[in-house]
Amino acid sequence: MAIICRDLKLLYIMVGGTGCSSVGSVLMERFGGTLLPACPLAGIDQKHNSIKQLVEHNLVSPKELKSYFKVANARNPFDRVASQYARLHGTSWEEFLKNPNSWVNKNKNYPDILRKEIEYAREVNFEKWVFKKYGFQSRVKAWLKYYLKSQGFPPGQHHTLFTDGVNRYIRFEYIEEDFNAILQKVGVLDWVSVPNRNPTSGKKTYQDYYTYKSRKLIEKVFSQELTKFGYTFGKH
């Protein structure tokens, strides 16, 4: 989804794994933000979508879009991938699975897929997990889905494409500072705290997870994202 704050003329694009739930909750609770789309629609994910998708599904008009300040979060992919692995070792996904009303259980195939991911991540080390998730075979499958079935995104380009058309980024590493700088730009002068809505328990510093091989793989897969947002291994 995206969140639109019409009074502030602000459009917030929800980019997964970047702290978007934390920022989104503040926009909705304090600044009258509403969801786009407000309810599930065919052909568009309700939680994560791009500006292009919002326009294609007539959720926001090109004319309206021009008058809005458009923002999204960004996060170092090295850190984001390490968090994905750490979350599979924690309890948060299992709690979603136990809740029959959670979004996880709305897709009939996803619970089984997620259980297998959790099981595999707990059996192997980080390097093996990374190569299974982002290695050559996984990337080929993703390309085939993208080209043959028009599903998903090219490997490693999800966050790059989701943030096309955004005016400014909220860096995960400085989420409160960057968020408040944007609020000041749209006329909110008071400092606003950003709660951590989805913490990853038990996660180490991301550099501790990587071997030389796994680092090189992530550099290759997410090269466009690293360049676009100015991230490197060890920077932020």
N, C-alpha and C positions, 0 to 999 in steps of 0.2 A: 504494500500500500504506500501511498504518499499521504502527507498531512498538509492540509491547506489552512492557513490562517488569514482569512480575508481582511480582517481589521488591520493586520500588520503588512498585508501584501507580501506574504512569505509562503513559499512552497518548499516543503521538506521531503526529500526523496529518501525512503527507508532502504538502506543498504545493509544486508545481513552480515552479522559478525563484526559490527563496527561500533556497537553501543547505541544503535539507532532507537532501541526500545526506551532507553533512558531519556534521550532528548525528546522523543516523540511523546512520552508521558507528560513531560513538562509543557510542551506546546498545547496538548489537549486539556490539561488540568488548569493551566494558568492563562492561556492566551486564546481560548476558544477554537482550537484546532479541530478540524473534522477530517475523517478518513476519506481517501479516494482509492478505490471505490468504497462506498459505505457498506456494501454487502457483496458477497462473491458474484463474479461475473464470468461467463464462459470466455476462455481465451486469455485471461489475465490473472496473475497471481494476486491474491488479496493483500498479502503482506509486503511483497517486494516487487516493484515495477519501476520502469524508467520513464523519463519525460516523454520520450517517443511513444511508448505504450499508452500513456495517459491521453495523448492527443489522438492517437489512432482509435481509441475506444470512446472518444468524445467526452472524456471526464474533465477536460479543461480545454478551452479554445485557444488557438494560436494567438488571438488578440489579447485574451486575458493573460496568457503566459508572458507576454512581453512586459506587462506592468508589474510582474511579481519578481521578487528577489529569490533566486532558486539556490538551495543549499543541500548538501549531503555530507555524510561522514566518510572519512577515509582512515584506513588502518594499515600498518605495515603487514604485508602478507606473511612474512616469516612469523610474526607474532600471532596472526589470525589462525594459521595452520596449526601452530603449537596448541592454541586454545581448543581447536576442534578435537585434537587428540586427547587433551586433558579432560574435556567435558565427557568424552566417552568412558572415562575412568571414574567420573563422579556419579552423583545421584540424580541430577536434574533431568536427564533423558528418561531414566527409569520412572521418575515421578510423572512425567508426561504420559508415558505408556500406561501407567496405572489409572490415569484419569480418563474415563470413557468420553468425557466432553472436551478433551483437549484437541487442538488442531492436528496433533500427530495422528490421532485415531479417526480423523475425518477422511483420510485417504486409505482405502482398504488394503493396499499393498505396502504402505510405508511402515507400519509397525513391524512386520517381519523383516523388512530390509534393515530397519534401525536396530533390531535385536541382533542381527548378524554382524552389523558394524560394531556394536558394543562388544560382542563376544570376541571378534577378531582383534580389536584394538587392545583388549586385555590379555591376549595370548602372545602378542608380538611386541617388539620394541618399536620406537618411533620411526627409525629408518625403514623398516619393513612396511610399516603402515603407510608411510608417505609414498613409497614406491608403488604400493598396490593402488592407492587412491589417485595418485598423480603421475604414475609411470606411463610408458608408451602405450600399453594396451588400453588403459583407462582413457587416455587422450584420444586414441583412435575411435573408441566407442562414442565418446562425446562429439567428435567431429561428424560421425555418421548420423547421430541423432539430429545434429544441427542442420546438416545438409540434406539428408534424405527425408526426415520427418518434421523439419522445422521446429524442433524442440530444444530447449535449453540454450546455451551459449557456447561459442568456441572455447576450448580449454584455456583457462587462465585469463579470460577476457570479461568475465561476468561483471566485476566491479568497475572495470574500465568503461564498458558500454553503459552500465547503469548510471554513471555520473556524467554522461555526455549532456551538455547544455547547462550544467550547473555553474553558477556564478562564483561560488566560494565553498571551500571544504571545512568541515569541522574535524580536526585530527583527533583520533581516539586518544592519543597520548596527552593531549591538552584539551580535552573535551569541554571542560567548564570554561576555560579561558576563551577558546575559539567561539563557543556558543554565545557567550556574553558579548564578544566583539560584534557578532552578527546582530544580536538583539539591539545593541547601541545603534547600529547602522539603520535599523528599521524603527528607531524611536523609543526603545525601552532602555532607560538609563539606570534603573536599579539592578544591582547584582543578583543573579538568579542561580541557585545551587542546582546541580544535576545529580540525582541519585543514581547509584549503580543498581539497575534493575535485574541484570542477569550475570552476576559474578561467576567466574569459573573457579570453583574451590579446588585447592590442591595444586594449582598450576605454578610451575617454577618460572624463573626468568626464561624467556623463549630461547635465548642463546644456548641454554643448557641442554636443550633437546637435540640439537643438530650435530650431525657428523659432517665431514667434508662433502660426502656424496649427497646427502639429503639437502644440504645447503645449495649445492650446484643445481640440483633438480628444481628446487623452488625458484632459483634465479632464472632458470630457463623457462619454466611454465608461466611465471608471473612477470616476465621481463617488461611487458607493456605497462603493467600496473606500477611496478617499481619506478619506471621512468616517469610516468605521468604524475605520480604523487611525490617523487623525490626521495623514496625510501631506499635504504641499503641494509645489509646485515650489520647490526650493531648500531645503526642510526635510528634513534627513537625506540 
